[in-house]
Structures are given as C-alpha cells and as structure tokens.
Amino acid sequence: MTKTKSIISSQPKAEPAFFTEYDRYLFGNGRDYKIYEKMGAHPAVIHQKKGMRFDVWAPHAKRVSIICERNGWDIKANYLKPLDRSGVFEGFQEGMSTGELYKYAIETEQGKILYKADPYAFYAEMRPGTASCTADITKFKWHDAKWMQERKEQNTFASPMSIYECHLGSWRKQNDGSADGFMNYRELAKELTDYCCHMGYTHVELMGIAEHPFDGSWGYQVTGYYAPTSRYGTPEDFMFFINHLHLHGIGVILDWVPAHFPKDAHGLADFDGTPTYEYADPRKGEHPEWGTKIFDYTKNEVKNFLIGNALFWFDEYHIDGLRVDAVASMLYLDYGRKQGEWVPNKYGSNGNLEAIEFFKHLNSVIRGRKDGTIIIAEESTAWPKVTEAPENDGLGFTYKWNMGWMHDFLDYMKLDPLFRKGAHNKMTFGMSYAASEKFILVLSHDEVVHLKCSMINKMPGCEVDKFRNLKCGYLFMFGHAGKKLLFMGQDFGQSHEWDEKVQLSWDEAEQPLNKDLQNFVKDLLHLYKKYPAFYAKDDSWDGFQWMNADDAERSIYSFVRRDGTGKNSLLFIVNMTPMERNGYMVGAPHAGRYTLLLDRDGAVSIQDGKRTQYTALKGECDHQKYHLTFDLPPYGCAIFKFNEK
C-alpha cells in the first residue's frame, strides 16, 4: 500500500489580530482608556519583517486600504482586514517606517472612495497637505519627574494659578524668509519660558495645538486630535517644549475641542460614507452657526475616541490641564438654534443627556487619577454644579471660566468714569456667587478680536488715563476671588487687536507707558505668587471681606483677602475715577501697622531700609473699629499687608 505524504502549506500562519477580542470589548463599551496604543499607525514586526501596523474604525465601510508612497498610493495594493463585526479594520505595510505619509482609502457601501486622514495619527503633514504621517512617540526622554511628583502632592485650589493664554503662531515670529515665520516648539520653549518666569506666570495655556487645516480657526476646528500641529515641529519637539517649561516651574494647559469638528473632506465628517463620528440627525449633528459637525455622544466608540484623546495628552505629553472649549454648546440641544431646529430630550427639555453623561464619565476618570491634572470648562451660562463631583450630580470639572464676571468687568471698565457710579454693582456682583463654583477669572483672546478692541483701547480717556484705568482693572482682578488668566499682549497694553497672522507688537512693549504697565503686571504676578491671601481661599467667604462695596458715588472699592492664618492679610483699595481723594479713609479690620506693597506705580521699593507703613487708628469707618488715612491719587490703587494675630 502506497503511503501518501501529507502536504504542509508553505504559507505562514495568519497573524493573530493585534486589536484583540478584549480590545474590541473595551472599545465597544467606551472604556479603553489607552485606545491610541492600538488604533492608528504603530511600528511593528510581523514574520520577522519590519513595518507599520494600522487599525481604523470604519463600521459601515465596504473596504479599507492603506495608501502611501511605498505602494504608489494604490487603493488596491493593501486592503485591511475587517475584525469580526467590530467595525475595526487592521493591516500591515511592510518596510514602512516613521516619517512617512499615508491615508486610508475607504470604499463606502455605495462604492465611492473617500481619502481620509487617520483619526488616531500622531503626526500630520504640514498644511495645505492633508495626509497623516507615521511617528513613534515612545522615544523621548522626560526629565520632569520632580515636577510631576510635586504636582501630584499639590492642592490646586489652595495654590496660585496665573495663566498666560498664548497662540504660538503669533506670539513671536522669526524673520527667516518663510511665508509664516513659525518658530519651532524648541525655540518657543526657551523664549516663552524666559518670558513667563520673568513676568511671574504659573501656567501657559496654549490655543489650538491639535492639528487643524485652517489657520483662521485658531485651532478650534480639529482634524488631527492626536497630533500636535506640524506648524511648529514634530511630536518630540512638542514634548521638549512641555518638558522645558516643567523644568522651570511652568505648567501647561491645552485647549481641547470635543464639541465639534470641521467638514473638511479628509477629516472625521462622514468618515466611512455615513455619519460615523457625528449625529446622523442634522438637528443634533451640525452647528448651524459654525458650519461644523457635532460628535455623537451616544456611540461608545466616539466617546472612547474623545476620552482616550484627553488622557493621551496627559499621559504621553505630560500636560497639566485641559481647557474644554464651548461646553455650553454641548450641554444645550438648542444652542445656536431657533424653534423647530432642535429636538428635545426624552424629558422634553433642552439638555443633551448624552453630553452630560460624557462629561461625568470623562471627569470621573480624570478625578480618579489623583495626579494633580485638572480640567477646565469654558461654560458661558448658569448651568449648575459645573465643578461639583459627578457623584453629587455635578459635571465634575476642576474649574470653570467665569464668563459672567468677565462681561460685567469689561462693561464697567469701558464706561466713562463719570458714569461708573451708575454701574457700581457690576464690579461687586461677582462676589455674590464666587463660592458657587471653582472659578477662573478670564480676559481671553475672545475679548480682543472681531472689532472688540484691544484691552487698552477698551479703556476710556486720553492715552495716559487708558493705562491708569487698565492698572486699576488688573489690580481689582487680581484681588478678586478666583484664579487668573490674561491673554498675550494684554500685560503690556498692545494697542491693536490680536491677529493670528502677525506677531505681538513687541516694539510697542518698549514704549514708556507700555513698559510701565508691563512692570506693574509683573509686580502683581509676583506678589500674587508670594502671598497666599491672594489665592488660598478663592472659593470661600473666609478668604474675602468687603471693607466698602457701596461707595458708588466715588467709585472706590475696598476689600480684604485672607489665607486663614491671620498673617499677611491684604487690604485692596481701587479708585476708578480721575478724582484725587486726599485724606481718604478706609476701614481697617485690625489694629497695627499696614505695609504698602504696591500702588499705582507698581511695587513699592524699600526706602532707607524701610517700607512705607501706615498705622491703623482707632475710630469707626466702613463698620470697622479702626481706619487708615492716606492720600489716594486719581486712578489710585493700593495693596497693604497686615497681620491679624
């Protein structure tokens, strides 16, 4: 009997899916918090051959292929394999390395081919190009362990936070002959660090770092959520930027945009030929005012994309906080819509229940990390409990931008001083709700664009008076409860509105009045960090007391800030008119000496080894048992230090 020899196939065994069944389970439930380690493009070795592995979610795609230079951008050269019914496609491109451009060619159910950038790409082609670029973000050597440990141990609410909001593309440009003059992240790191340390800021908040196609969107219409924009360099360059700021004691906050995304053909819109990342119903899925798409927060895979992205910036780039853009547009179904253009929720009201759940999920995860990272809401309405814990039916943010305070403050400061007495309560109203949330007082980029005038040109009066007004406003702001944020150029009184196409007018900063204002703000910032009374009890009435909130006739405000120790309490006085008040009396809560730290001209220097001091005299004033008497000049402002023990 002839024995037949068994035939063994020479074909290699099929490689098991990298995106495993367990990965698919987590992704399908919206709880793979490191989803970016599986999705997107990653270096891999398969059958002893080096290349790049690709995973993409396109649940209604007929077929998906990788197109790149190595396969001649041929849509038929490298089809990806669908993984069960997960909607995930996976494949490998042999020989491909980092620094190579690619896209997904997605064949829709109708047979149309879409050319899409990778939603999870770590890097992107410089605009106007729209391809993704392979990158390995695991090689950078971090040196900020000390910063990260101290951040973990810090109580953010009892710590100073003075934020410098910055648009990197227009902060400073280099004269290198290029059309844009963009500086590299590494160059920016050194110059921005030096500036912030000199001025006394504690944090930098960066506008629009995630990749975006249109400069004029300022980074708020994102196509590459996992890619720091290539305008200023590579992912490693951006890591260097953050590492360098950390080494010099400066925290980094990124603007983050989970509210909407643009309709650009290479982006997320109709990703697989159907509404994949966005709501299908345009009454929920599009912003009529902005012409953008809205994420579908009912889909676990979409929520996982966003939550994974937030954690990605924390874990892979060591950022310290996220500021979430346009939160109100997510919370309200009727945001920017007329009657009949929106669909009520199941209770018949206008709250987006899925977005609320999304925030609670995201913020619970961030709170649970207990590593000192923070998340800030740009929320412009009176939505309750924005910074309350999710278990107490709050949204769970760490801080909320105080937009109400900002509007009242600017409305008041723009008034002719003769009319300010009729609007006195605009400056006092903010304290009536200061303890209702954890607030940041903001004078952001939005207030100095679109014909709103620069901060200095909002001020009334002649040129000298404009600068004196702004000094008074800034001193009031720094004394008021809440963390602080100033947009770049505001600290030296730039005269023209912000324009993303040109750098700040640094030459103007050297003019006498501008330099004087800048030095005043610098003094304020350094005092702010030095004395805990400025910040230690921002969300408690234990940290604030009005001396006189009702002096509308003279438009003068006086109040005290405390840190709870009884030492180094601070008395603030602000005269919002050009009227001189010789022999001005203000209530003093305690007997003893009051040391002048700062006046209209800035920090008060030591004269003959002594600081200027005043003694509180017995005699009732402003419902206090003691009072100070001193000459208060036009637009005069002052900070006194005193002890209560």
NORVENZI-V519727 format. One record per residue. N is the residue number from 1. RES is the residue in three letters. OMEGA is omega in whole degrees, -180 to 180 (none if undefined). Layout:
n: [N | N]
res: [RES | RES]
omega: [OMEGA | OMEGA]
//
This chain:
n: [1 | 2 | 3 | 4 | 5 | 6 | 7 | 8 | 9 | 10 | 11 | 12 | 13 | 14 | 15 | 16 | 17 | 18 | 19 | 20 | 21 | 22 | 23 | 24 | 25 | 26 | 27 | 28 | 29 | 30 | 31 | 32 | 33 | 34 | 35 | 36 | 37 | 38 | 39 | 40 | 41 | 42 | 43 | 44 | 45 | 46 | 47 | 48 | 49 | 50 | 51 | 52 | 53 | 54 | 55 | 56 | 57 | 58 | 59 | 60 | 61 | 62 | 63 | 64 | 65 | 66 | 67 | 68 | 69 | 70 | 71 | 72 | 73 | 74 | 75 | 76 | 77 | 78 | 79 | 80 | 81 | 82 | 83 | 84 | 85 | 86 | 87 | 88 | 89 | 90 | 91 | 92 | 93 | 94 | 95 | 96 | 97 | 98 | 99 | 100 | 101 | 102 | 103 | 104 | 105 | 106 | 107 | 108 | 109 | 110 | 111 | 112 | 113 | 114 | 115 | 116 | 117 | 118 | 119 | 120 | 121 | 122 | 123 | 124 | 125 | 126 | 127 | 128 | 129 | 130 | 131 | 132 | 133 | 134 | 135 | 136 | 137 | 138 | 139 | 140 | 141 | 142 | 143 | 144 | 145 | 146 | 147 | 148 | 149 | 150 | 151 | 152 | 153 | 154 | 155 | 156 | 157 | 158 | 159 | 160 | 161 | 162 | 163 | 164 | 165 | 166 | 167 | 168 | 169 | 170 | 171 | 172 | 173 | 174 | 175 | 176 | 177 | 178 | 179 | 180 | 181 | 182 | 183 | 184 | 185 | 186 | 187 | 188 | 189 | 190 | 191 | 192 | 193 | 194 | 195 | 196 | 197 | 198 | 199 | 200 | 201 | 202 | 203 | 204 | 205 | 206 | 207 | 208 | 209 | 210 | 211 | 212 | 213 | 214 | 215 | 216 | 217 | 218 | 219 | 220 | 221 | 222 | 223 | 224 | 225 | 226 | 227 | 228 | 229 | 230 | 231 | 232 | 233 | 234 | 235 | 236 | 237 | 238 | 239 | 240 | 241 | 242 | 243 | 244 | 245 | 246 | 247 | 248 | 249 | 250 | 251 | 252 | 253 | 254 | 255 | 256 | 257 | 258 | 259 | 260 | 261 | 262 | 263 | 264 | 265 | 266 | 267 | 268 | 269 | 270 | 271 | 272 | 273 | 274 | 275 | 276 | 277 | 278 | 279 | 280 | 281 | 282 | 283 | 284 | 285 | 286 | 287 | 288 | 289 | 290 | 291 | 292 | 293 | 294 | 295 | 296 | 297 | 298 | 299 | 300 | 301 | 302 | 303 | 304 | 305 | 306 | 307 | 308 | 309 | 310 | 311 | 312 | 313 | 314 | 315 | 316 | 317 | 318 | 319 | 320 | 321 | 322 | 323 | 324 | 325 | 326 | 327 | 328 | 329 | 330 | 331 | 332 | 333 | 334 | 335 | 336 | 337 | 338 | 339 | 340 | 341 | 342 | 343 | 344 | 345 | 346 | 347 | 348 | 349 | 350 | 351 | 352 | 353 | 354 | 355 | 356 | 357 | 358 | 359 | 360 | 361 | 362 | 363 | 364 | 365 | 366 | 367 | 368 | 369 | 370 | 371 | 372 | 373 | 374 | 375 | 376 | 377 | 378 | 379 | 380 | 381 | 382 | 383 | 384 | 385 | 386 | 387 | 388 | 389 | 390 | 391 | 392 | 393 | 394 | 395 | 396 | 397 | 398 | 399 | 400 | 401 | 402 | 403 | 404 | 405 | 406 | 407 | 408 | 409 | 410 | 411 | 412 | 413 | 414 | 415 | 416 | 417 | 418 | 419 | 420 | 421 | 422 | 423 | 424 | 425 | 426 | 427 | 428 | 429 | 430 | 431 | 432 | 433 | 434 | 435 | 436 | 437 | 438 | 439 | 440 | 441 | 442 | 443 | 444 | 445 | 446 | 447 | 448 | 449 | 450 | 451 | 452 | 453 | 454 | 455 | 456 | 457 | 458 | 459 | 460 | 461 | 462 | 463 | 464 | 465 | 466 | 467 | 468 | 469 | 470 | 471 | 472 | 473 | 474 | 475 | 476 | 477 | 478 | 479 | 480 | 481 | 482 | 483 | 484 | 485 | 486 | 487 | 488 | 489 | 490 | 491 | 492 | 493 | 494 | 495 | 496 | 497 | 498 | 499 | 500 | 501 | 502 | 503 | 504 | 505 | 506 | 507 | 508 | 509 | 510 | 511 | 512 | 513 | 514 | 515 | 516 | 517 | 518 | 519 | 520 | 521 | 522 | 523 | 524 | 525 | 526 | 527 | 528 | 529 | 530 | 531 | 532 | 533 | 534 | 535 | 536 | 537 | 538 | 539 | 540 | 541 | 542 | 543 | 544 | 545 | 546 | 547 | 548 | 549 | 550 | 551 | 552 | 553 | 554 | 555 | 556 | 557 | 558 | 559 | 560 | 561 | 562 | 563 | 564 | 565 | 566 | 567 | 568 | 569 | 570 | 571 | 572 | 573 | 574 | 575 | 576 | 577 | 578 | 579 | 580 | 581 | 582 | 583 | 584 | 585 | 586 | 587 | 588 | 589 | 590 | 591 | 592 | 593 | 594 | 595 | 596 | 597 | 598 | 599 | 600 | 601 | 602 | 603 | 604 | 605 | 606 | 607 | 608 | 609 | 610 | 611 | 612 | 613 | 614 | 615 | 616 | 617 | 618 | 619 | 620 | 621 | 622 | 623 | 624 | 625 | 626 | 627 | 628 | 629 | 630 | 631 | 632 | 633 | 634 | 635 | 636 | 637 | 638 | 639 | 640 | 641 | 642 | 643 | 644 | 645]
res: [MET | THR | LYS | THR | LYS | SER | ILE | ILE | SER | SER | GLN | PRO | LYS | ALA | GLU | PRO | ALA | PHE | PHE | THR | GLU | TYR | ASP | ARG | TYR | LEU | PHE | GLY | ASN | GLY | ARG | ASP | TYR | LYS | ILE | TYR | GLU | LYS | MET | GLY | ALA | HIS | PRO | ALA | VAL | ILE | HIS | GLN | LYS | LYS | GLY | MET | ARG | PHE | ASP | VAL | TRP | ALA | PRO | HIS | ALA | LYS | ARG | VAL | SER | ILE | ILE | CYS | GLU | ARG | ASN | GLY | TRP | ASP | ILE | LYS | ALA | ASN | TYR | LEU | LYS | PRO | LEU | ASP | ARG | SER | GLY | VAL | PHE | GLU | GLY | PHE | GLN | GLU | GLY | MET | SER | THR | GLY | GLU | LEU | TYR | LYS | TYR | ALA | ILE | GLU | THR | GLU | GLN | GLY | LYS | ILE | LEU | TYR | LYS | ALA | ASP | PRO | TYR | ALA | PHE | TYR | ALA | GLU | MET | ARG | PRO | GLY | THR | ALA | SER | CYS | THR | ALA | ASP | ILE | THR | LYS | PHE | LYS | TRP | HIS | ASP | ALA | LYS | TRP | MET | GLN | GLU | ARG | LYS | GLU | GLN | ASN | THR | PHE | ALA | SER | PRO | MET | SER | ILE | TYR | GLU | CYS | HIS | LEU | GLY | SER | TRP | ARG | LYS | GLN | ASN | ASP | GLY | SER | ALA | ASP | GLY | PHE | MET | ASN | TYR | ARG | GLU | LEU | ALA | LYS | GLU | LEU | THR | ASP | TYR | CYS | CYS | HIS | MET | GLY | TYR | THR | HIS | VAL | GLU | LEU | MET | GLY | ILE | ALA | GLU | HIS | PRO | PHE | ASP | GLY | SER | TRP | GLY | TYR | GLN | VAL | THR | GLY | TYR | TYR | ALA | PRO | THR | SER | ARG | TYR | GLY | THR | PRO | GLU | ASP | PHE | MET | PHE | PHE | ILE | ASN | HIS | LEU | HIS | LEU | HIS | GLY | ILE | GLY | VAL | ILE | LEU | ASP | TRP | VAL | PRO | ALA | HIS | PHE | PRO | LYS | ASP | ALA | HIS | GLY | LEU | ALA | ASP | PHE | ASP | GLY | THR | PRO | THR | TYR | GLU | TYR | ALA | ASP | PRO | ARG | LYS | GLY | GLU | HIS | PRO | GLU | TRP | GLY | THR | LYS | ILE | PHE | ASP | TYR | THR | LYS | ASN | GLU | VAL | LYS | ASN | PHE | LEU | ILE | GLY | ASN | ALA | LEU | PHE | TRP | PHE | ASP | GLU | TYR | HIS | ILE | ASP | GLY | LEU | ARG | VAL | ASP | ALA | VAL | ALA | SER | MET | LEU | TYR | LEU | ASP | TYR | GLY | ARG | LYS | GLN | GLY | GLU | TRP | VAL | PRO | ASN | LYS | TYR | GLY | SER | ASN | GLY | ASN | LEU | GLU | ALA | ILE | GLU | PHE | PHE | LYS | HIS | LEU | ASN | SER | VAL | ILE | ARG | GLY | ARG | LYS | ASP | GLY | THR | ILE | ILE | ILE | ALA | GLU | GLU | SER | THR | ALA | TRP | PRO | LYS | VAL | THR | GLU | ALA | PRO | GLU | ASN | ASP | GLY | LEU | GLY | PHE | THR | TYR | LYS | TRP | ASN | MET | GLY | TRP | MET | HIS | ASP | PHE | LEU | ASP | TYR | MET | LYS | LEU | ASP | PRO | LEU | PHE | ARG | LYS | GLY | ALA | HIS | ASN | LYS | MET | THR | PHE | GLY | MET | SER | TYR | ALA | ALA | SER | GLU | LYS | PHE | ILE | LEU | VAL | LEU | SER | HIS | ASP | GLU | VAL | VAL | HIS | LEU | LYS | CYS | SER | MET | ILE | ASN | LYS | MET | PRO | GLY | CYS | GLU | VAL | ASP | LYS | PHE | ARG | ASN | LEU | LYS | CYS | GLY | TYR | LEU | PHE | MET | PHE | GLY | HIS | ALA | GLY | LYS | LYS | LEU | LEU | PHE | MET | GLY | GLN | ASP | PHE | GLY | GLN | SER | HIS | GLU | TRP | ASP | GLU | LYS | VAL | GLN | LEU | SER | TRP | ASP | GLU | ALA | GLU | GLN | PRO | LEU | ASN | LYS | ASP | LEU | GLN | ASN | PHE | VAL | LYS | ASP | LEU | LEU | HIS | LEU | TYR | LYS | LYS | TYR | PRO | ALA | PHE | TYR | ALA | LYS | ASP | ASP | SER | TRP | ASP | GLY | PHE | GLN | TRP | MET | ASN | ALA | ASP | ASP | ALA | GLU | ARG | SER | ILE | TYR | SER | PHE | VAL | ARG | ARG | ASP | GLY | THR | GLY | LYS | ASN | SER | LEU | LEU | PHE | ILE | VAL | ASN | MET | THR | PRO | MET | GLU | ARG | ASN | GLY | TYR | MET | VAL | GLY | ALA | PRO | HIS | ALA | GLY | ARG | TYR | THR | LEU | LEU | LEU | ASP | ARG | ASP | GLY | ALA | VAL | SER | ILE | GLN | ASP | GLY | LYS | ARG | THR | GLN | TYR | THR | ALA | LEU | LYS | GLY | GLU | CYS | ASP | HIS | GLN | LYS | TYR | HIS | LEU | THR | PHE | ASP | LEU | PRO | PRO | TYR | GLY | CYS | ALA | ILE | PHE | LYS | PHE | ASN | GLU | LYS]
omega: [-179 | 178 | 178 | -180 | 180 | -180 | -180 | -178 | 177 | -180 | 178 | 178 | 179 | 178 | 177 | -178 | 176 | 176 | -167 | 178 | 178 | 176 | -179 | 178 | 180 | -179 | 180 | 178 | 176 | -173 | 173 | -170 | 172 | -177 | -179 | 176 | 179 | 179 | 177 | -177 | -178 | 174 | -178 | 173 | 180 | -177 | 178 | -180 | -179 | 178 | 179 | 177 | -177 | 172 | -179 | 179 | 179 | -166 | -179 | 179 | 174 | 176 | 177 | 176 | 173 | 173 | -176 | -180 | -176 | 177 | 176 | -179 | -178 | -176 | -178 | -172 | -173 | 177 | 176 | -177 | 175 | -178 | -179 | -180 | -178 | -174 | -180 | 175 | -175 | 178 | -174 | 175 | -177 | 175 | -177 | -178 | 178 | 179 | -179 | -178 | 178 | 171 | 170 | 170 | -174 | 176 | -178 | 178 | 179 | 177 | 178 | 179 | 176 | 180 | -170 | 169 | -178 | 179 | -177 | -178 | 178 | -176 | -176 | 176 | 178 | 178 | 16 | 175 | -174 | -179 | 170 | -178 | -179 | -179 | 174 | -175 | -176 | -170 | -174 | 179 | -180 | 179 | -174 | -177 | 180 | 178 | -176 | 179 | 179 | 177 | -180 | -175 | -174 | 170 | -174 | -175 | 180 | -177 | 178 | 174 | 176 | -168 | 175 | -179 | -168 | 170 | -170 | -176 | -178 | 176 | 175 | 178 | 176 | -178 | -176 | 179 | 179 | -178 | -174 | -178 | -178 | 172 | 177 | 178 | -177 | 176 | 179 | -179 | -176 | -177 | -180 | 177 | 180 | -178 | -177 | 178 | 178 | -177 | 180 | 176 | 178 | -176 | 168 | 172 | -174 | 173 | 164 | 178 | 179 | -171 | -178 | -175 | -169 | -179 | -176 | 174 | -180 | -180 | -178 | 171 | -165 | 171 | -179 | -173 | -178 | -174 | 170 | -171 | -180 | 179 | -173 | 177 | -174 | 174 | 179 | 176 | 180 | 175 | 176 | 179 | -177 | 179 | -178 | 178 | 179 | -179 | 180 | 171 | -180 | 176 | -178 | 177 | 178 | 168 | -175 | -168 | 175 | -174 | -174 | 177 | -172 | -178 | -179 | -172 | -177 | -174 | -173 | -174 | -179 | -167 | 180 | -178 | 176 | 174 | -173 | -180 | -175 | 172 | 179 | 180 | -178 | 177 | 173 | -168 | 179 | 172 | -178 | -179 | -172 | -178 | -178 | 178 | -180 | 179 | 177 | -176 | 174 | -176 | -179 | -178 | 178 | 177 | 179 | 176 | -176 | -180 | 176 | 180 | 178 | -178 | 177 | -180 | 176 | -171 | -174 | -178 | 174 | 179 | -174 | -179 | 172 | 171 | -173 | -176 | 168 | -180 | -179 | -180 | 177 | -174 | -174 | 178 | -178 | -179 | 178 | -177 | 176 | 177 | -179 | 180 | 180 | -176 | 179 | 176 | -174 | 178 | 179 | -179 | -170 | 178 | 176 | -174 | -179 | 179 | 177 | 179 | 179 | -180 | 180 | 178 | -179 | -174 | 173 | 179 | -179 | 177 | -178 | 180 | 179 | -179 | 178 | 178 | -176 | 176 | -169 | 179 | 165 | -175 | -167 | -177 | 179 | 177 | -174 | 169 | 179 | -179 | 175 | -178 | 179 | 180 | 175 | 179 | 174 | 177 | 172 | 178 | 176 | -179 | 174 | 171 | -180 | -178 | 178 | 177 | -178 | -179 | 179 | -180 | -178 | 177 | -179 | -174 | 180 | -177 | 168 | -177 | 179 | -178 | -177 | -179 | 178 | -180 | -174 | -175 | 178 | -179 | -180 | -174 | -177 | -180 | -180 | 180 | -174 | -179 | -177 | 177 | 171 | -168 | 164 | 175 | -171 | 165 | -166 | 179 | -178 | -176 | -177 | 177 | 173 | 175 | 176 | -179 | 172 | -178 | -178 | -178 | 168 | -174 | 179 | 171 | 177 | -173 | -180 | -179 | 177 | -179 | 177 | 176 | -176 | 174 | 178 | -180 | -180 | 179 | 177 | -179 | -177 | 176 | -179 | 179 | 179 | 174 | -170 | 173 | 172 | 176 | -178 | -178 | -180 | -176 | 174 | 173 | 177 | -173 | -178 | 177 | 177 | 178 | -176 | -177 | -177 | -180 | 175 | -179 | -176 | 175 | 179 | -179 | 180 | 178 | -172 | -178 | 179 | 180 | 178 | 177 | -180 | 178 | 177 | 179 | 177 | 178 | 178 | -177 | -180 | 174 | 180 | -180 | -174 | -173 | -179 | 179 | 179 | -165 | -168 | -178 | -177 | -173 | -178 | 175 | 175 | -177 | -176 | 174 | 173 | 165 | 175 | 178 | -169 | -178 | -177 | -176 | 180 | -179 | 178 | 178 | 175 | -178 | -178 | 171 | -177 | 176 | 177 | -179 | -175 | 180 | 176 | 170 | -173 | 176 | -179 | 173 | -180 | 177 | -174 | 178 | 177 | -179 | 177 | -179 | 177 | -179 | -179 | 179 | 178 | 178 | 178 | -174 | -175 | 175 | 175 | -176 | 178 | -175 | 180 | 180 | -175 | 174 | -175 | -178 | 179 | -179 | -177 | -178 | 178 | 178 | 180 | 178 | -178 | 172 | 177 | -178 | 175 | 179 | 177 | -180 | 178 | -178 | -172 | 174 | -180 | 179 | 175 | -178 | -177 | 179 | 170 | 174 | 177 | -180 | -179 | -175 | 174 | -174 | 180 | 176 | -175 | 171 | 176 | 174 | 177 | 178 | -179 | 177 | none]
//
